[in-house]
Amino acid sequence: MPSRRPTTQPLGLHLTRTARAVSQAFDRAMAEAGGSAATWQVLLLVRSGDWSTQSQLAKATIAPWEDTKPPAQLQVAAEPNQAPKTARAQRPMERAVADNLAYKQAVKEYLEDIVRASTKHVVYPDSARKSHWTGTTSIWFRLTSGGELGESFVDTSSGYATLDVAALLAVRKAITDLQAPQLIRDRGMMATVAVTFALADKAIGSDK
């Protein structure tokens, strides 16, 4: 009696077809989920701890689109974002330095105006002329932040009270008549002005 052919497929062929179907179904599922075979490979490697070299793991983690992207693009894109931060940090310091220089210049010019006005307003007392009294009186003064004269007094005496009083009155008159610059009115100031009494030139003023 002839032998019957088996009605079932060989086990090897069945396993091959099953593995192919499972692989295709897995690829479709990964594609729908936004994954890739490389991702699955890394998961398997990490899960089992089965990789021979670091290069194997690195190669598995490289996405297909990363092979053609030059690394320099990331650096070029990041550099412009760092420059404004440095510039913003420097601006307040540069502004403070500029404001300080402007204030010092305003004080210098204002003192020169006070010296000229003091020389104009000073009165050489007749008693001092007749007695041939000469000398230099230094007047210290302070302006408030509003530009008003806060206080003033004789800082260094000429040796003669009459000359000291005349110098003090002249400096106070000059400060009252002159309007302080806006920078000085904002900050206020303290300074010393010297008034010199000399018989030859009547009165000469200079700032210290």
C-alpha positions in Angstrom: 0.0 0.0 0.0 1.5 3.3 -1.0 2.4 5.7 1.9 0.3 8.8 2.4 1.9 12.3 2.0 1.7 14.3 5.2 -1.2 16.7 5.3 0.7 19.2 7.6 3.6 21.5 6.6 7.0 20.7 7.8 7.8 22.3 11.2 10.8 24.3 9.9 8.8 25.8 7.0 6.0 26.7 9.4 8.3 28.4 11.8 9.9 30.4 9.0 6.6 31.7 7.7 5.4 32.5 11.2 8.6 34.4 12.0 8.2 36.4 8.7 4.6 37.2 9.5 5.5 38.3 13.0 8.4 40.5 11.7 6.2 42.2 9.2 3.5 42.8 11.7 6.1 44.2 14.1 7.5 46.6 11.5 4.0 47.9 10.7 3.3 48.4 14.4 6.6 50.2 14.9 5.9 52.4 11.9 2.5 53.4 13.2 4.0 54.2 16.7 6.7 56.3 15.2 9.6 53.9 16.1 12.1 52.1 14.0 14.0 48.9 13.9 17.1 50.6 15.3 15.1 51.6 18.3 14.0 48.1 18.9 17.5 46.8 18.5 18.8 49.2 21.2 16.0 48.1 23.5 16.9 44.5 23.0 20.6 45.2 23.6 19.9 47.2 26.7 17.4 44.6 27.9 19.7 41.6 27.4 23.0 43.4 28.0 24.3 41.6 24.9 26.6 43.9 23.0 30.2 43.2 22.2 31.5 46.8 21.8 30.4 50.3 22.4 30.6 51.0 18.7 27.9 48.4 18.2 25.6 50.2 20.6 26.4 53.6 19.2 25.8 52.4 15.6 22.4 51.1 16.7 21.4 54.4 18.3 22.1 56.5 15.2 19.0 57.4 13.4 19.1 57.3 9.6 18.6 61.1 9.3 21.6 61.9 11.6 24.2 60.5 9.2 23.9 63.5 6.9 23.5 66.2 9.5 26.8 68.1 10.1 27.4 68.6 13.8 28.6 72.2 13.2 25.1 73.3 12.5 24.2 73.0 16.2 27.2 75.1 17.2 26.5 77.8 14.6 22.9 78.1 15.7 23.9 78.4 19.4 26.5 81.1 19.1 24.2 84.0 18.1 22.1 83.3 21.1 25.0 83.7 23.5 26.3 87.1 22.2 23.3 89.2 23.3 23.6 87.8 26.9 27.1 89.2 27.1 26.1 92.5 25.6 23.2 92.9 27.9 25.5 92.2 30.9 27.9 94.9 29.8 25.5 97.7 29.1 24.7 98.7 32.7 28.4 98.9 33.5 29.2 100.9 30.4 26.3 103.2 31.2 27.5 103.7 34.8 31.0 104.6 33.6 29.7 107.1 31.1 27.4 108.7 33.6 30.2 109.0 36.1 32.5 110.7 33.6 29.7 113.1 32.6 29.1 113.9 36.3 32.8 114.6 36.9 32.9 116.9 33.8 29.8 118.7 35.0 31.4 119.3 38.5 34.6 120.6 36.9 32.8 123.1 34.7 30.5 124.2 37.5 33.4 124.8 39.9 35.1 127.0 37.2 31.9 129.0 37.0 31.7 129.4 40.7 35.3 130.6 40.8 34.7 133.3 38.2 31.5 134.4 39.9 33.2 134.5 43.3 36.0 136.7 41.9 33.3 139.0 40.5 31.3 139.3 43.7 34.1 139.4 46.2 34.6 142.7 48.0 38.1 143.5 49.3 37.4 145.3 52.6 38.9 148.8 52.9 40.3 148.1 56.3 42.2 145.1 54.8 43.5 147.2 52.0 44.8 149.9 54.3 46.4 147.3 56.5 47.8 145.5 53.4 46.2 142.2 54.4 46.5 139.5 51.8 45.9 135.8 51.8 43.9 132.9 50.5 40.7 131.6 52.1 39.2 128.1 51.3 35.5 127.8 51.4 33.9 124.3 51.7 30.3 123.9 50.5 27.7 121.2 49.9 24.9 121.2 47.4 21.8 119.0 48.1 20.4 116.6 45.5 18.0 119.4 44.5 20.8 121.8 43.7 20.3 123.9 46.8 23.2 125.2 49.0 23.0 122.9 52.1 26.0 124.3 54.1 29.2 126.3 53.7 32.0 127.4 56.0 35.6 128.5 56.1 37.7 125.4 55.6 41.2 127.2 55.6 41.6 130.7 57.0 43.7 133.4 55.3 44.7 134.5 58.8 42.3 137.5 58.8 38.7 137.1 59.8 37.7 140.1 57.6 39.0 138.4 54.5 37.5 135.1 55.5 34.0 136.6 55.8 34.4 138.4 52.5 35.4 135.2 50.7 32.5 133.2 52.3 29.9 135.8 51.2 31.3 135.9 47.7 31.1 132.1 47.3 27.6 131.9 48.7 26.5 134.7 46.3 28.0 132.9 43.4 26.3 129.6 44.2 23.0 131.3 44.7 23.2 133.1 41.3 24.4 130.1 39.3 22.1 127.3 38.4 23.7 123.9 38.9 23.7 121.5 36.0 21.0 118.7 36.0 23.6 116.0 36.8 24.6 117.9 39.9 21.0 118.6 40.9 20.3 114.9 40.7 23.2 113.8 42.8 24.4 116.8 44.8 28.0 117.6 45.4 30.7 118.7 47.9 33.7 120.8 46.9 36.1 123.5 48.1 36.7 126.9 46.4 39.7 129.1 47.2 39.5 132.9 47.1 42.8 134.8 47.0 43.1 138.4 48.2 46.0 140.3 46.7 46.6 144.0 46.5 48.1 143.9 43.0 45.2 142.0 41.3 42.4 143.0 43.8 41.0 139.4 44.0 41.7 136.2 42.2 39.8 132.9 42.7 40.9 129.3 41.9 39.3 125.9 42.6 41.0 123.1 44.4 
